[in-house]
Amino acid sequence: MSDQKLILVIGGTGAQGTPVVKALSESGRYSVRVLTRNVASEKATALAELPNVTLIQGSQDSQKDLHAAFTGVYGAWVNLDGFTIGEKNELFYGIRAYEIARYHGVEHYVFANIDYGLRKADWDERYHCGHCDAKGRVGDLILSHGQSGMKTSLLTTGPYMDMLFDGMFVPKAQDDGSFVWENPAADGKIPLIALDDVGVYSLWLFDHPSQSAGLNLEVATDQVSFAEIAATFTKVTGKKGVHKRVALEDYLSKAEPYPDAYANWAVKPTEPRDESFMTWRENFTAWWRYWGEGKGATRDMAFLDSIHSTRIPNLEAWMRAKSYDGRPRSVLKDLSDFKK
Ligand SMILES: NC(=O)c1ccc[n+]([C@@H]2O[C@H](COP(=O)([O-])OP(=O)(O)OC[C@H]3O[C@@H](n4cnc5c(N)ncnc54)[C@H](OP(=O)(O)O)[C@@H]3O)[C@@H](O)[C@H]2O)c1
């Protein structure tokens, strides 16, 4: 019989979960069960071809599906998707997923977290970003239950470095050959995380339970302002990169996925919603404030070096490794599904 430990990965077909599934599979120490709404999707079938990876069909917002998914697993890596299920459901199912994991005797639970911006900004409502705070609240709560019975770790990411390819961080190519990032970011440093390193940190959390139990591992590859992103782009590509700061109001109406979109933009506009649902604009107003002002630049880079000595050292190295040229490439599954 195999002595591999079985890990349930929720969100495994997504941008963040895919490198986690790959790292666990490649290690040879773990087998992986991926929860997906569609076991026949391109991303799901590609994962199922990896060694020791199986799929289970179900939804994050179904307690029945969560019970089936958590049955018989040693560990779990859980990334809920606020852009589909919304802030309120993320909070409810974030708590239920933890409780159901405990019921099934899961031994190590890794929660894919984001900064609890509202708490870190001293409860200033102007920083209440629904999809970040939903995760942050769940993260605080599950750590508060302590480490006896089930070990719990938080993997706290900020914006993906890979978003420089997709969505709000893609610069616009200008006729004169330069690239412009026109957005409301102030001059704060943003802790960008390269998705390639998310798998390594997740594997470390599972491999080192005595160090990772109770740990909130805030990760980043580099903490950089948008002016620094533009300057690094120029250094790497030889092309002129510029950050142009614009007013939030001017930016948001141009950037939203569709007019008057909700924060959970990735499901149909006609989906029932109540007053707890933020609009996309409200959500990303707080998001740009929090990250753009540098409030998330709290990562302990020396600690990250100590647990992942071969990590991608900085933005420049990432741009070189990816042959970054400012042109868009698909990163988010939701965004690519939405465009289809
Ligand atoms: N973009 C960023 O920079 C960033 C940074 C940090 C954290 N995050 C957070 O990451 C989450 C999104 O994950 P991602 O970045 O990997 O996005 P993604 O590439 O768009 O993937 C979305 C994932 O969520 C899964 N999913 C969505 N609704 C589901 C449901 N009802 N039941 C089961 N699975 C469901 C999808 O699985 P199937 O389609 O296969 O069902 C897919 O695996 C969001 O909560 C976001 O706040 C994003």
The ligand as an ORCA input file, in Angstrom:
! r2SCAN-3c Opt
* xyz 0 1
  N      -5.657     37.327     -8.479
  C      -4.860     37.532     -7.445
  O      -3.868     38.266     -7.546
  C      -5.151     36.851     -6.129
  C      -4.202     36.960     -5.119
  C      -4.436     36.316     -3.894
  C      -5.607     35.595     -3.720
  N      -6.514     35.530     -4.721
  C      -7.781     34.791     -4.443
  O      -7.798     33.557     -5.137
  C      -9.171     33.163     -5.333
  C      -9.343     32.717     -6.763
  O      -8.420     31.700     -7.067
  P      -7.427     31.848     -8.296
  O      -6.684     33.079     -8.149
  O      -6.706     30.570     -8.438
  O      -8.452     32.099     -9.508
  P      -8.803     31.321    -10.834
  O      -7.600     30.975    -11.627
  O      -9.838     32.152    -11.517
  O      -9.461     29.971    -10.311
  C     -10.680     29.927     -9.647
  C     -10.713     28.593     -8.909
  O     -11.836     28.551     -8.056
  C     -12.561     27.345     -8.307
  N     -13.983     27.574     -8.037
  C     -14.689     28.691     -8.248
  N     -15.954     28.538     -7.811
  C     -16.043     27.295     -7.321
  C     -17.075     26.542     -6.713
  N     -18.298     27.061     -6.507
  N     -16.786     25.268     -6.323
  C     -15.568     24.744     -6.536
  N     -14.545     25.413     -7.082
  C     -14.778     26.665     -7.477
  C     -12.306     27.048     -9.766
  O     -12.533     25.655     -9.966
  P     -13.420     25.041    -11.151
  O     -13.670     26.142    -12.156
  O     -12.572     23.936    -11.699
  O     -14.638     24.561    -10.471
  C     -10.828     27.404     -9.859
  O     -10.044     26.361     -9.355
  C     -10.029     34.375     -5.024
  O     -10.704     34.171     -3.799
  C      -9.033     35.508     -4.908
  O      -9.454     36.451     -3.952
  C      -6.309     36.115     -5.924
*
